[in-house]
């Protein structure tokens, strides 16, 4: 491993370790099968339980669009969670 790569990993580890515990951390995935079927997924771990959302995309959907769809659903989830946090 080169020193540049090692330094990048150290910086990345520091960033990850400094994420506040109350931060909303969300993972997204868009994937494509050998049959040209695509799907997207969202996962987040919250204090009141895990949130998982998987969905199938139209056939022959490009992988890039699959990933964008997952990000869009993530933003919708984050915005609705933020709105609920400020309800009285």
N, CA, C and O atoms as a GROMACS GRO file, in nm:
protein
  352
    1UNK      N    1   0.086  -0.117   0.000
    1UNK     CA    2   0.000   0.000   0.000
    1UNK      C    3   0.091   0.123   0.000
    1UNK      O    4   0.184   0.132   0.080
    2UNK      N    5   0.064   0.217  -0.088
    2UNK     CA    6   0.147   0.338  -0.097
    2UNK      C    7   0.118   0.430   0.021
    2UNK      O    8   0.016   0.417   0.088
    3UNK      N    9   0.209   0.524   0.045
    3UNK     CA   10   0.189   0.616   0.156
    3UNK      C   11   0.070   0.708   0.131
    3UNK      O   12   0.003   0.749   0.226
    4UNK      N   13   0.042   0.741   0.004
    4UNK     CA   14  -0.074   0.823  -0.029
    4UNK      C   15  -0.203   0.749   0.005
    4UNK      O   16  -0.295   0.807   0.063
    5UNK      N   17  -0.210   0.622  -0.032
    5UNK     CA   18  -0.328   0.541  -0.001
    5UNK      C   19  -0.345   0.525   0.149
    5UNK      O   20  -0.456   0.537   0.200
    6UNK      N   21  -0.236   0.498   0.218
    6UNK     CA   22  -0.241   0.482   0.363
    6UNK      C   23  -0.288   0.610   0.429
    6UNK      O   24  -0.369   0.606   0.522
    7UNK      N   25  -0.238   0.724   0.383
    7UNK     CA   26  -0.280   0.853   0.437
    7UNK      C   27  -0.428   0.877   0.412
    7UNK      O   28  -0.499   0.928   0.499
    8UNK      N   29  -0.477   0.841   0.293
    8UNK     CA   30  -0.619   0.857   0.261
    8UNK      C   31  -0.705   0.773   0.354
    8UNK      O   32  -0.810   0.819   0.401
    9UNK      N   33  -0.662   0.650   0.382
    9UNK     CA   34  -0.737   0.563   0.473
    9UNK      C   35  -0.740   0.621   0.613
    9UNK      O   36  -0.842   0.614   0.681
   10UNK      N   37  -0.629   0.678   0.658
   10UNK     CA   38  -0.623   0.738   0.792
   10UNK      C   39  -0.718   0.856   0.802
   10UNK      O   40  -0.789   0.872   0.902
   11UNK      N   41  -0.721   0.940   0.698
   11UNK     CA   42  -0.812   1.055   0.697
   11UNK      C   43  -0.956   1.006   0.697
   11UNK      O   44  -1.039   1.058   0.773
   12UNK      N   45  -0.988   0.908   0.614
   12UNK     CA   46  -1.123   0.853   0.608
   12UNK      C   47  -1.165   0.795   0.742
   12UNK      O   48  -1.278   0.818   0.787
   13UNK      N   49  -1.077   0.722   0.807
   13UNK     CA   50  -1.108   0.663   0.938
   13UNK      C   51  -1.135   0.772   1.040
   13UNK      O   52  -1.225   0.759   1.123
   14UNK      N   53  -1.059   0.879   1.035
   14UNK     CA   54  -1.079   0.991   1.128
   14UNK      C   55  -1.215   1.056   1.105
   14UNK      O   56  -1.286   1.089   1.200
   15UNK      N   57  -1.252   1.076   0.978
   15UNK     CA   58  -1.382   1.135   0.946
   15UNK      C   59  -1.495   1.047   0.999
   15UNK      O   60  -1.588   1.096   1.063
   16UNK      N   61  -1.487   0.917   0.973
   16UNK     CA   62  -1.590   0.824   1.018
   16UNK      C   63  -1.600   0.821   1.170
   16UNK      O   64  -1.709   0.821   1.226
   17UNK      N   65  -1.486   0.819   1.237
   17UNK     CA   66  -1.486   0.814   1.383
   17UNK      C   67  -1.539   0.942   1.447
   17UNK      O   68  -1.578   0.941   1.563
   18UNK      N   69  -1.541   1.052   1.373
   18UNK     CA   70  -1.588   1.179   1.427
   18UNK      C   71  -1.732   1.211   1.389
   18UNK      O   72  -1.778   1.324   1.411
   19UNK      N   73  -1.804   1.116   1.333
   19UNK     CA   74  -1.946   1.137   1.304
   19UNK      C   75  -2.021   1.139   1.437
   19UNK      O   76  -2.011   1.044   1.515
   20UNK      N   77  -2.096   1.246   1.464
   20UNK     CA   78  -2.168   1.253   1.592
   20UNK      C   79  -2.268   1.138   1.606
   20UNK      O   80  -2.325   1.092   1.507
   21UNK      N   81  -2.289   1.094   1.728
   21UNK     CA   82  -2.379   0.981   1.753
   21UNK      C   83  -2.523   1.012   1.713
   21UNK      O   84  -2.597   0.920   1.679
   22UNK      N   85  -2.564   1.138   1.717
   22UNK     CA   86  -2.700   1.174   1.680
   22UNK      C   87  -2.717   1.197   1.530
   22UNK      O   88  -2.827   1.229   1.485
   23UNK      N   89  -2.610   1.183   1.454
   23UNK     CA   90  -2.618   1.203   1.308
   23UNK      C   91  -2.702   1.094   1.243
   23UNK      O   92  -2.702   0.979   1.286
   24UNK      N   93  -2.772   1.132   1.139
   24UNK     CA   94  -2.850   1.036   1.061
   24UNK      C   95  -2.758   0.979   0.954
   24UNK      O   96  -2.727   1.046   0.855
   25UNK      N   97  -2.715   0.856   0.972
   25UNK     CA   98  -2.624   0.790   0.879
   25UNK      C   99  -2.707   0.696   0.793
   25UNK      O  100  -2.773   0.606   0.844
   26UNK      N  101  -2.701   0.717   0.662
   26UNK     CA  102  -2.783   0.640   0.569
   26UNK      C  103  -2.693   0.577   0.463
   26UNK      O  104  -2.601   0.642   0.412
   27UNK      N  105  -2.720   0.452   0.431
   27UNK     CA  106  -2.646   0.382   0.326
   27UNK      C  107  -2.741   0.357   0.210
   27UNK      O  108  -2.858   0.324   0.230
   28UNK      N  109  -2.690   0.372   0.089
   28UNK     CA  110  -2.772   0.348  -0.030
   28UNK      C  111  -2.703   0.248  -0.122
   28UNK      O  112  -2.581   0.232  -0.117
   29UNK      N  113  -2.782   0.182  -0.204
   29UNK     CA  114  -2.727   0.086  -0.301
   29UNK      C  115  -2.819   0.081  -0.422
   29UNK      O  116  -2.941   0.080  -0.409
   30UNK      N  117  -2.758   0.077  -0.536
   30UNK     CA  118  -2.829   0.052  -0.661
   30UNK      C  119  -2.753  -0.058  -0.731
   30UNK      O  120  -2.631  -0.050  -0.744
   31UNK      N  121  -2.822  -0.160  -0.777
   31UNK     CA  122  -2.751  -0.272  -0.839
   31UNK      C  123  -2.828  -0.326  -0.958
   31UNK      O  124  -2.946  -0.298  -0.977
   32UNK      N  125  -2.757  -0.405  -1.038
   32UNK     CA  126  -2.814  -0.462  -1.160
   32UNK      C  127  -2.775  -0.609  -1.166
   32UNK      O  128  -2.660  -0.645  -1.140
   33UNK      N  129  -2.871  -0.695  -1.202
   33UNK     CA  130  -2.845  -0.838  -1.213
   33UNK      C  131  -2.798  -0.872  -1.355
   33UNK      O  132  -2.798  -0.786  -1.444
   34UNK      N  133  -2.759  -0.996  -1.373
   34UNK     CA  134  -2.719  -1.043  -1.506
   34UNK      C  135  -2.836  -1.044  -1.604
   34UNK      O  136  -2.815  -1.049  -1.725
   35UNK      N  137  -2.958  -1.040  -1.552
   35UNK     CA  138  -3.078  -1.041  -1.635
   35UNK      C  139  -3.128  -0.900  -1.665
   35UNK      O  140  -3.241  -0.882  -1.711
   36UNK      N  141  -3.044  -0.799  -1.639
   36UNK     CA  142  -3.077  -0.657  -1.660
   36UNK      C  143  -3.191  -0.608  -1.571
   36UNK      O  144  -3.259  -0.512  -1.605
   37UNK      N  145  -3.212  -0.674  -1.459
   37UNK     CA  146  -3.309  -0.625  -1.361
   37UNK      C  147  -3.233  -0.541  -1.260
   37UNK      O  148  -3.125  -0.579  -1.214
   38UNK      N  149  -3.290  -0.427  -1.225
   38UNK     CA  150  -3.222  -0.338  -1.131
   38UNK      C  151  -3.308  -0.316  -1.008
   38UNK      O  152  -3.430  -0.327  -1.010
   39UNK      N  153  -3.240  -0.283  -0.901
   39UNK     CA  154  -3.307  -0.254  -0.776
   39UNK      C  155  -3.226  -0.154  -0.697
   39UNK      O  156  -3.108  -0.132  -0.723
   40UNK      N  157  -3.292  -0.094  -0.600
   40UNK     CA  158  -3.227   0.004  -0.514
   40UNK      C  159  -3.263  -0.026  -0.371
   40UNK      O  160  -3.363  -0.092  -0.343
   41UNK      N  161  -3.181   0.023  -0.280
   41UNK     CA  162  -3.209   0.002  -0.140
   41UNK      C  163  -3.154   0.113  -0.054
   41UNK      O  164  -3.058   0.182  -0.091
   42UNK      N  165  -3.216   0.129   0.062
   42UNK     CA  166  -3.176   0.230   0.160
   42UNK      C  167  -3.172   0.161   0.296
   42UNK      O  168  -3.259   0.080   0.327
   43UNK      N  169  -3.073   0.194   0.376
   43UNK     CA  170  -3.064   0.139   0.512
   43UNK      C  171  -3.015   0.249   0.605
   43UNK      O  172  -2.921   0.321   0.572
   44UNK      N  173  -3.078   0.261   0.719
   44UNK     CA  174  -3.030   0.349   0.824
   44UNK      C  175  -3.055   0.284   0.960
   44UNK      O  176  -3.153   0.211   0.978
   45UNK      N  177  -2.969   0.310   1.052
   45UNK     CA  178  -2.984   0.260   1.188
   45UNK      C  179  -3.024   0.378   1.275
   45UNK      O  180  -2.953   0.478   1.282
   46UNK      N  181  -3.138   0.367   1.340
   46UNK     CA  182  -3.189   0.475   1.424
   46UNK      C  183  -3.206   0.423   1.567
   46UNK      O  184  -3.202   0.303   1.592
   47UNK      N  185  -3.223   0.516   1.659
   47UNK     CA  186  -3.240   0.478   1.800
   47UNK      C  187  -3.362   0.390   1.821
   47UNK      O  188  -3.362   0.302   1.907
   48UNK      N  189  -3.468   0.414   1.743
   48UNK     CA  190  -3.591   0.336   1.759
   48UNK      C  191  -3.600   0.217   1.664
   48UNK      O  192  -3.707   0.159   1.648
   49UNK      N  193  -3.488   0.179   1.601
   49UNK     CA  194  -3.487   0.062   1.515
   49UNK      C  195  -3.426   0.091   1.379
   49UNK      O  196  -3.400   0.206   1.344
   50UNK      N  197  -3.405  -0.014   1.304
   50UNK     CA  198  -3.347   0.000   1.170
   50UNK      C  199  -3.455   0.032   1.069
   50UNK      O  200  -3.570  -0.011   1.082
   51UNK      N  201  -3.417   0.107   0.967
   51UNK     CA  202  -3.506   0.136   0.855
   51UNK      C  203  -3.444   0.076   0.731
   51UNK      O  204  -3.330   0.108   0.696
   52UNK      N  205  -3.517  -0.012   0.664
   52UNK     CA  206  -3.473  -0.074   0.539
   52UNK      C  207  -3.582  -0.056   0.436
   52UNK      O  208  -3.701  -0.075   0.463
   53UNK      N  209  -3.540  -0.018   0.318
   53UNK     CA  210  -3.636   0.000   0.209
   53UNK      C  211  -3.569  -0.046   0.080
   53UNK      O  212  -3.470   0.013   0.036
   54UNK      N  213  -3.623  -0.150   0.022
   54UNK     CA  214  -3.571  -0.204  -0.105
   54UNK      C  215  -3.682  -0.197  -0.208
   54UNK      O  216  -3.798  -0.220  -0.177
   55UNK      N  217  -3.645  -0.166  -0.330
   55UNK     CA  218  -3.745  -0.162  -0.435
   55UNK      C  219  -3.682  -0.197  -0.570
   55UNK      O  220  -3.564  -0.173  -0.594
   56UNK      N  221  -3.766  -0.254  -0.654
   56UNK     CA  222  -3.724  -0.292  -0.789
   56UNK      C  223  -3.748  -0.176  -0.883
   56UNK      O  224  -3.848  -0.105  -0.873
   57UNK      N  225  -3.656  -0.157  -0.974
   57UNK     CA  226  -3.666  -0.051  -1.075
   57UNK      C  227  -3.712  -0.111  -1.206
   57UNK      O  228  -3.713  -0.233  -1.221
   58UNK      N  229  -3.750  -0.027  -1.303
   58UNK     CA  230  -3.793  -0.079  -1.434
   58UNK      C  231  -3.683  -0.164  -1.499
   58UNK      O  232  -3.564  -0.138  -1.479
   59UNK      N  233  -3.723  -0.263  -1.578
   59UNK     CA  234  -3.625  -0.344  -1.650
   59UNK      C  235  -3.537  -0.255  -1.737
   59UNK      O  236  -3.582  -0.152  -1.788
   60UNK      N  237  -3.413  -0.295  -1.753
   60UNK     CA  238  -3.314  -0.223  -1.833
   60UNK      C  239  -3.284  -0.082  -1.783
   60UNK      O  240  -3.235   0.002  -1.859
   61UNK      N  241  -3.314  -0.056  -1.658
   61UNK     CA  242  -3.281   0.073  -1.598
   61UNK      C  243  -3.128   0.080  -1.582
   61UNK      O  244  -3.068  -0.013  -1.529
   62UNK      N  245  -3.065   0.188  -1.627
   62UNK     CA  246  -2.920   0.197  -1.612
   62UNK      C  247  -2.879   0.196  -1.464
   62UNK      O  248  -2.952   0.245  -1.379
   63UNK      N  249  -2.764   0.140  -1.435
   63UNK     CA  250  -2.716   0.129  -1.297
   63UNK      C  251  -2.703   0.267  -1.233
   63UNK      O  252  -2.732   0.283  -1.115
   64UNK      N  253  -2.660   0.365  -1.311
   64UNK     CA  254  -2.645   0.501  -1.257
   64UNK      C  255  -2.780   0.553  -1.209
   64UNK      O  256  -2.789   0.615  -1.103
   65UNK      N  257  -2.885   0.529  -1.287
   65UNK     CA  258  -3.020   0.573  -1.247
   65UNK      C  259  -3.066   0.497  -1.122
   65UNK      O  260  -3.134   0.554  -1.036
   66UNK      N  261  -3.030   0.371  -1.111
   66UNK     CA  262  -3.064   0.291  -0.993
   66UNK      C  263  -3.005   0.354  -0.868
   66UNK      O  264  -3.072   0.364  -0.765
   67UNK      N  265  -2.881   0.396  -0.879
   67UNK     CA  266  -2.815   0.460  -0.765
   67UNK      C  267  -2.880   0.594  -0.733
   67UNK      O  268  -2.897   0.628  -0.616
   68UNK      N  269  -2.916   0.670  -0.836
   68UNK     CA  270  -2.983   0.799  -0.815
   68UNK      C  271  -3.120   0.781  -0.750
   68UNK      O  272  -3.159   0.862  -0.665
   69UNK      N  273  -3.193   0.677  -0.788
   69UNK     CA  274  -3.323   0.650  -0.727
   69UNK      C  275  -3.308   0.621  -0.578
   69UNK      O  276  -3.391   0.665  -0.498
   70UNK      N  277  -3.204   0.547  -0.541
   70UNK     CA  278  -3.178   0.519  -0.400
   70UNK      C  279  -3.147   0.647  -0.325
   70UNK      O  280  -3.194   0.666  -0.212
   71UNK      N  281  -3.069   0.735  -0.385
   71UNK     CA  282  -3.036   0.862  -0.321
   71UNK      C  283  -3.161   0.948  -0.306
   71UNK      O  284  -3.180   1.013  -0.202
   72UNK      N  285  -3.247   0.949  -0.408
   72UNK     CA  286  -3.372   1.027  -0.399
   72UNK      C  287  -3.458   0.978  -0.283
   72UNK      O  288  -3.510   1.060  -0.206
   73UNK      N  289  -3.472   0.847  -0.269
   73UNK     CA  290  -3.552   0.792  -0.158
   73UNK      C  291  -3.488   0.825  -0.024
   73UNK      O  292  -3.558   0.849   0.075
   74UNK      N  293  -3.356   0.826  -0.020
   74UNK     CA  294  -3.284   0.863   0.102
   74UNK      C  295  -3.315   1.007   0.142
   74UNK      O  296  -3.342   1.035   0.258
   75UNK      N  297  -3.311   1.097   0.045
   75UNK     CA  298  -3.342   1.237   0.073
   75UNK      C  299  -3.487   1.253   0.120
   75UNK      O  300  -3.513   1.330   0.212
   76UNK      N  301  -3.579   1.181   0.058
   76UNK     CA  302  -3.720   1.186   0.102
   76UNK      C  303  -3.732   1.138   0.246
   76UNK      O  304  -3.802   1.200   0.326
   77UNK      N  305  -3.663   1.029   0.280
   77UNK     CA  306  -3.666   0.976   0.416
   77UNK      C  307  -3.608   1.075   0.515
   77UNK      O  308  -3.666   1.101   0.620
   78UNK      N  309  -3.491   1.132   0.480
   78UNK     CA  310  -3.424   1.226   0.570
   78UNK      C  311  -3.511   1.350   0.593
   78UNK      O  312  -3.522   1.398   0.706
   79UNK      N  313  -3.572   1.401   0.488
   79UNK     CA  314  -3.657   1.519   0.502
   79UNK      C  315  -3.781   1.489   0.586
   79UNK      O  316  -3.821   1.572   0.668
   80UNK      N  317  -3.841   1.373   0.567
   80UNK     CA  318  -3.959   1.340   0.647
   80UNK      C  319  -3.920   1.315   0.792
   80UNK      O  320  -3.997   1.347   0.882
   81UNK      N  321  -3.803   1.258   0.816
   81UNK     CA  322  -3.755   1.236   0.953
   81UNK      C  323  -3.728   1.368   1.021
   81UNK      O  324  -3.760   1.385   1.139
   82UNK      N  325  -3.670   1.462   0.947
   82UNK     CA  326  -3.641   1.594   1.004
   82UNK      C  327  -3.770   1.666   1.037
   82UNK      O  328  -3.780   1.732   1.141
   83UNK      N  329  -3.869   1.655   0.950
   83UNK     CA  330  -3.998   1.720   0.974
   83UNK      C  331  -4.064   1.662   1.099
   83UNK      O  332  -4.120   1.737   1.179
   84UNK      N  333  -4.058   1.531   1.116
   84UNK     CA  334  -4.118   1.467   1.233
   84UNK      C  335  -4.045   1.507   1.361
   84UNK      O  336  -4.108   1.519   1.466
   85UNK      N  337  -3.914   1.529   1.354
   85UNK     CA  338  -3.836   1.567   1.472
   85UNK      C  339  -3.877   1.704   1.523
   85UNK      O  340  -3.860   1.734   1.642
   86UNK      N  341  -3.932   1.789   1.435
   86UNK     CA  342  -3.969   1.924   1.476
   86UNK      C  343  -4.118   1.940   1.501
   86UNK      O  344  -4.165   2.052   1.524
   87UNK      N  345  -4.194   1.830   1.496
   87UNK     CA  346  -4.337   1.839   1.526
   87UNK      C  347  -4.356   1.857   1.676
   87UNK      O  348  -4.279   1.803   1.756
   88UNK      N  349  -4.456   1.932   1.712
   88UNK     CA  350  -4.482   1.957   1.855
   88UNK      C  351  -4.596   1.875   1.905
   88UNK      O  352  -4.632   1.883   2.022
   0.00000   0.00000   0.00000
